[in-house]
Every structure is written in structure tokens, then in C-alpha cells.
Amino acid sequence: MKKRILSVFVIAITAVQFGYSQETKKDPEFGVKWGGYVKADYILDTRRLNDTREGQYIVVPLGEKLDANGDDLNKELGYNQFAIESRLKASFTGPDFLGMKTAGVIEAHFFGNSSEDINSLALRHAYFTLSSDKVEWLFGQYWHPTFVTNVSPGTLEFNAGVPYQPFNRSPQVRFSTKGNVRFTAAIITERDFSTNIGVEDYGGAAVRFAAIPTFHTQLQFGQDDKIVGGFGATLKTVDLNTRLGASALAKNDNKTSLSFMGYAKANLGQGVTWKVYGQYGGNTTEQLMFGGYARKSNGDILDSKVLSAWTEFSGKFNDKLGWGLFGGYTKDGGFGNDYASLVKSSGVENSYRISPRLDYTVGKVRLGAELCYTTAQYANGIAANGDLNTAGVKEVGNFRTAFSATYFF
């Protein structure tokens, strides 16, 4: 009986596939292309971390925490291995819309939306585009425009340079022009990557209830295989009034902030590429950057101003063996002289990272090794001038040794 059921099932699937193939031939303008990869990570750390997904996604090491004997509780070796970065991607093409080419992408991975649901399937990208020879519209969830896809770190680790490189995927409407000089404008809200205002599980509500989406504009110029440069600005408003608790008042508590970014990439010859990126501003914690909020004596909101920058050199020894060297630095500049009281702070005054890597690729298989030294200078409070006070706090560092094996399809 089971064999008969299985036979019927196979015949049915074959018939559906045959019918679909016939329909596809009648409508060649529509198509689906599958892709993705399976990746295994193996990591060894010398310290406990401020991280997520059980250590797979590192941000910075945890600060010093002394026991009764004066020994650091957070100075401890840790080893783990994962396959949660593995992902699946479907790319669609379809008929034109009002003379514009149409395309779409749905991409998911097994990273989960939080550490609690690690290994669960989670949405990365879901968008479609309408494009002509001169312009393109994008609708859906995609990289935040501050993550510049053609000038981003090539690190083997999934964190892609966080907290020195903005990292965020958000729902948006984006308009871009094409050519040697390219203009981008986007209207953005928050979903998986949301502003940290110190309230658990508040998600993107701080932007949602400000009733003003985030606005971004950017100008990029040059050719990707030679020299590329660009700069942009982001205007973001949050409402810090959660309206929770018995003493909540029905009024908005808005803060609008401006941040600026600039970047460049150059082909230095003989296959060597140099990249550099910097961002300065406040209210960027949804991009996994440091920062926080405070108040003036009159109750108005202040945001700390954070500088972040990174640079990277990369190239190939031959057609199989590649190399890279990443370096990043970030500093929380504090709240300024108007500081009166603290609302929320990441508590890290500065951090830097140095990360060399090697990768060996044959066909669809890539083997990689990466060394990553990351520091964190924690603060023990906010000084009267609004700076993060680091007096008496020891800088900590973590050395990560990471190996990866990736099969692309």
C-alpha cells in the first residue's frame, strides 16, 4: 500500500513539474533562480563576549568582573561551532511593468530573529525592483542604505565589521539613479534591527510612534572596478515615551538626530583592493552601533555622538588563495555639556579591532581562517561634562580564532 501511495505521489510531482516546465516555455519572461550556501563555523574565544546567537555574532568582549579573589570572571576560554548562517535565496524575474524591468528576491537564513529562536528560519531580504536604464525603485526589506554593498567589509565572520560598520536590514522604499554619478533616496522604518531605548521587547516602536519615518540620501560616484566614492546623511526621529506604567503621560517625547557617512574604494592594481568607511552622528543603535540617550536639566533629550570608521585591504595570491586585513575603531563622544541625567548608554567609550584572514576556494567550496582581536574600553558612568568616564576601568580584549567551511550553490 505504501509503495502505491509513493508511486502516485511521484507521478503527481512529475506531472506538476512537467506542466510547470511547459508553462514556463510559454511565458519565458518569468523565471526563478535558486541560490545560497551551507556554512559551518568553528570559533575559539579567550574571553566572554557581548554577543548574540551563542557567540556566533561577536560585538565586543565583556568588561572586567572580579570575584572575591580578584580574578576576572569574564576571562574564560570558549569554543563553539555552528551552521546557522546557512541561507537560501530565490531570485525572480518577470514581465515588464510600464516599460520597467521587474525583479524580486526572497532570502532567508537559519540565524533566527533572536538568540531565543536560534536555528529558526528568519527573513533576511524580501524586495522587488522596478528598473530602467536610468533609475531603479526598490520596495520591501533590504540593506539599510548606510550598509553600502559594494564598499563593505569582506570578513569571513558574519558580523561584517560590527560595531565599526553599520549593519541593518529594514523595510524601505528606495529610489536610485544609474550612471557614473548615482543618487539614492530612501524612506525607512525598523523591524528586526531596532533602536535601543532601554526597554525590553519594544522593537521598532520608537520610530513607529514618532510617526516620522527615517530619511536617507546618498551620492555615489565612480566605477566599481576602478575607484568608487560616496557620502550620505540619515535623518531619524524616535519617540522615547513608551506610554507604559502607571505614571505614563499621553504626549510624545521625540528626538530627531542627523548622522553622516562617507566611503571610498580603490583598485590598487595586481588584484589588491582598498576600502575605507566612516560615520558620525547620533541615534544609530538600530545599525548595531554604540550610543545612547540622556536629558538636559529642562527634560529635553540628548543623544551621544558616535564616530566609527574602518579600513580594509584585500587581494589574491593566486586564483584560489585570497587574503584580507580589516581594522576598525569606534568612539562614543558622549552627550556634551548640557548633560543632566542618563536614559540609556551602551557603556563602551571606545573599541578597536584588527582582523587578518585567508581563504582558499576551489569550485563551489571555500575554506577560511580568520584571526580577530577586539578590545572594549568600558565606562563606569557619565562625567559632569557628558563624557563617558573611564577612570579606573581597565581595557579588555578578546582574541578569536575562527575557521569556516562554505559550500555555495
N, C-alpha and C positions, 0 to 999 in steps of 0.2 A: 504493500500500500504506500509506504514511504517513498519507494522508488518511483511509483506512478506520479505521486504528487510532485516529486522533484523534477521528473521529466516534463510535466505540464508547466511547471514554473520556468524551467529553462527555455522551453518553446515560446512561452509568453514573452519573456525578456528578449529573446531573439527577434520575435515579431515586432515588438515595440522598437527595438534598436534599428531593425530594417526599415520600419515605417518612418522613423526619425531621420534616417540617412536619406531616404527618398525625398522627404520634405525639405531637408537641408539643401539637396541638389536643386530643388525648385526655387529656393529662396537663398541664393548664395551670399546675400548681403548680411545675413545673420550668422554669428558663429560664437563659439565658446572655446577658450583655450585654458587648460588647467596647468597649474604650476605650483611650486612651493619647495620645501625641503624638510628633511628629517635631520635634526641636530642633537648631538649628545655633548654635554658639558661636564667637565671634571675640574673641581676647584679646591684649592687648599689655601686657607687664610691663617694669618698669625694673630688675629685679634677678632673679637666680637664686633658686629657691624650694625650701623644704622642702615638697614637693607629691607628688601621685601622678597617674597617667594622663597623663603628659607635660605636666603643668601645668594640666590642666582643673580639678583639685581642689586648690585652694590651702589650705595651713595657715598657715605663716609664711614670711617671707624667710630665706634662709641668712645666717649671720653673716659678718663681715668676714674675708677671707682674702687676705693681702697677698703680692704677688710680689716679686722681687728689687729692683724699682724703687719698692716701697712702694705700688703701685697695687692696688686691690681686685679680685681675680679674679671675685668674685661680682656685681660691679656691671656688669651687661650687659643690653642690651635683648633681649627675647624675644617672638616672635609665633607664635601657633598658632591653629588652628581645628579644630572637632570636630563630630561628630553622635552621639557615643557615649551621650549622656544620653537619647536617644530610647527610648521604652518602650511596652510592650504589656500591657494589663490585661484579664483576664477575670473578671467578677463573676457568681457563681452564686446562684440561689435554688432551693429545693427544698421537699419536703413537710415538715410539722412533725415534730418528734421529742419524744415525751412531752409534747405540748402547747406546745413551744417552737418559735419560728420558726428556720429554718435558713438560713444564707447562707455563701458562701465566696468567696475571692479568690485568684487566682494572678497575680502581676505580675512581669515581667522587663524588663531593660534591656540595653543593649549596652556597659555600663561595664566588664564583666569582673569577676573576683574579685581581680585584682591588676594591676599595671602590665604584667606579662609577658603577660597574655592580654587586653589592651585590645582592644576591638571585639567580644569574645566575649559571647554571651548569658549573663546571670547572673541568678540568682533574687533578687528583692527581697523580695516578700511571698508567703507561701503559708499561708493560715489559713482556718479556718471558725469560725462563731459559732453559739451556741445562745442565743436571747434571748426574754425575756418582757417584759411591761410594766414590770417592776421590776428585773430582773437580766439580766446577759449573761455567758456563758462564751466565751473565745477560746482556740483550740488551734492551734498552728503557729508560723510565723515572722512577726513583725510588729515595729513600732517598739518599742524599749525604753521602758518607762513614763516614763523621765526626758525623753524627747522627747514633749512634750505637743502633740498635733496641732492643737489649737485655740488654743494660745499658742506658736507657733513663728515664727521669722523669715520674712518674705516675700521674702527676697533672690532676685534672678534667678539668681545663681550657685548651682551645685548644692551647694556646701558648707554652705549653710543656717546660716551663722554660726559654724562650727567655727574655732577651738577655744574659743569662749566659750559656745556652745550644745552640750550633749551630742548626739551623733549616733551611733545604733546601731540595728541591726535584729537581733533574736535569737530563737531558738526559746524558746517560753514557754507556760505555762498561766496565763491571766489571768481573774480574776473581778471584775466591776464591777457596782455598783448604778446605778440611774437616778433622776432627780428633781433637785430644786434643790440637794441635797447628795449628792455621788456618792463612794462609796468604791471603791478599787481595790486588789487584792492580786495579786501575780504571783510565779511561780517561774520562774527564767530560767537558761539556760546560754549558752555562747558558740559562735559559728560563724564568720561572715565577719569580725566585729569582735571581736578577742580581746585579752586582757591582754598588754601588752608587758613581758616579764621579761628581755629582753636575749638571748633565744635564738631564732635564726632558724628559721622554719617550725615553731614549737611550737604555733601555733594556739590553740585554747581548752583545751588540755590542763591549764593551770594551774588552771582551775576544775574540769575533769572529774576530775582525780586528787586534788583536795581532797575529792572525794566529797560535797560540800555545795553545792547549787545556790545561786544568788544569789536573795535575797528582797527584794521591794519592796512598800511600802504607800504609798498616796496618798489624800488627801482633797481633793476639788474642790467648789466651791460657786458658785452664781450662774447667770445666764442668758447664753448666748453672745452674744446681740445687745445686751447691756447691760453688765454687769460680771461678770467671772469671776476667781476667785482659787483658789489651792490650795497645798498643801505636801505633802512626802513624804520618805521615807527609804529608803535602799538598804543592805542588809547583804550583804557579799560576802567570800568566803573563797577564797584561792589557795594552791596548793602550789608553792613555788619550787624544790623538789628535782626536777630533770628526770630524775634517775637515769641520766644519760648520762656516759660517760667511765670511765676505769679506776678512779678514786678514789670513784665514786658509792657512797652508803650507802643501804640499804633502810629508810629512815624518812621520814616526812612532814616538811615544813618549811613549816607553814601560817601564814598571816597573815589575820586577819579584820579588816575595816575597815567603817566606817559613814560614809555621806555623806548630806547633807540638801539639799533643794531647795525653792524657793518661787517663786511666779509670780503675775502678775495681768494682766488685760486689761480695758480700758475703752473704751466708745464715747463719745468726747468731743463728739459732735454734728457735724452737717454732713458726715458721712461720714468723719470722722477717727477713727482707732483708735490707742490707745497700748498697748504691751505692755512688760512687764519680767519678767526671769527671773534667778535666781541659784542657784548650787550651791556647797557647801563640803564638803570631805572628802578622803579618800584612796582609792587603789586604783581609779581611774576611767579608766585609759588605754584600756580597751576602748570607751569612749564618745568616743574621739579627743580626750581632754583631756590636759594636761600631767601630770607626776608621775613617781614613781619609788620605788625601794626601797633601803634601807640596813640596816645591822646595828648593834646595840648591842655593847658590849665582851664581853657574855656570849653573843653569837651570835643573840639574838632579832631579829626583823625589825621594821624601822620603815618606814612609808610617809610620803611627803611630803604635806602638806595643801595642797590647791589651791583657791583661790577663783576662780570665774568668774561673770561677770554680763554681761548685755546689755539694751539697751532699743531700742525701735523706734517711730517714728511713721509712719503711712501714711494715704493717703486718695486722693481723686479730684478732679481739676479739673472733669471732666465725665464723661459715660458712657463715654468712650473713653480719656481720658488719665489715668493714675494716677501716683502718686509715693510714695516711701518714703525714710526716713532711718534707717539702722541704726548703732548704736555698741556696741562690746563691749570688755571688759577681762578679763584673767586674770592671776593671780599665783601662782607656786609658793612657798609659805611655808616650804619646807624640812622638815628631819627633826627639829628640836628638839635640846635639849642632850644627849640620850643618844646622839647620833650618834658612831659609831666608824669605820665603813668603808662605802664605796659599793657597791651592787649594780648599780643601773641608774637613770639620770635622763634626762629629756628635754632637760636642759641649757638650758632657757629660763626665766629668772626672771620675766619679765612680758611682756605683749604687749597692744596695743590696736588697734582697727580703727574707722574711720569710713567709711561707705559710703552715699552717696545714689544714688537710681535714679529712672528714668522708664520707663513702659511705655505703649504705645499698642495698643489692642485693637479690632479690627473683626471681628465674626463669630467665626470659629474661628482667626484669625491674631493673634498678639501679637508686636510688635516691642519690644525693650527695650534700654536703655542703662544701665550701672552703672559708677560710679567707686568704687574700693576702695583705701584707703590702710591698710596693715597694717604694724605695727612688731614687732620682736623684740629683747628685751634678753637676750643670751646670758650665761652664766656661764662662768668659767674654772676652776671647781672647787667644792668644798663646804668652807665655813669650819668652824672648830672647834665653833661653836655650832649646826651643822647647816643654816645658811642657805646659799643659793646665792650664791657670791662673784662679784660683778660688777665688782670694782675693775679699772680699766684696760681694760674691754671696752666698745666703742662700740655704742650702739643703732643698729640698721639699720632701714630702711623700704623698702617696695615700693609703687609706685603702679600699680594695674591699671586699664586701660580695657577694658571688656567690652561687646560688643554681642551680641544674641541674636535669633533669629527662630524662632518656635514655631507649629506647626500642630496644633491639638487635634482629636481625633476620638473 
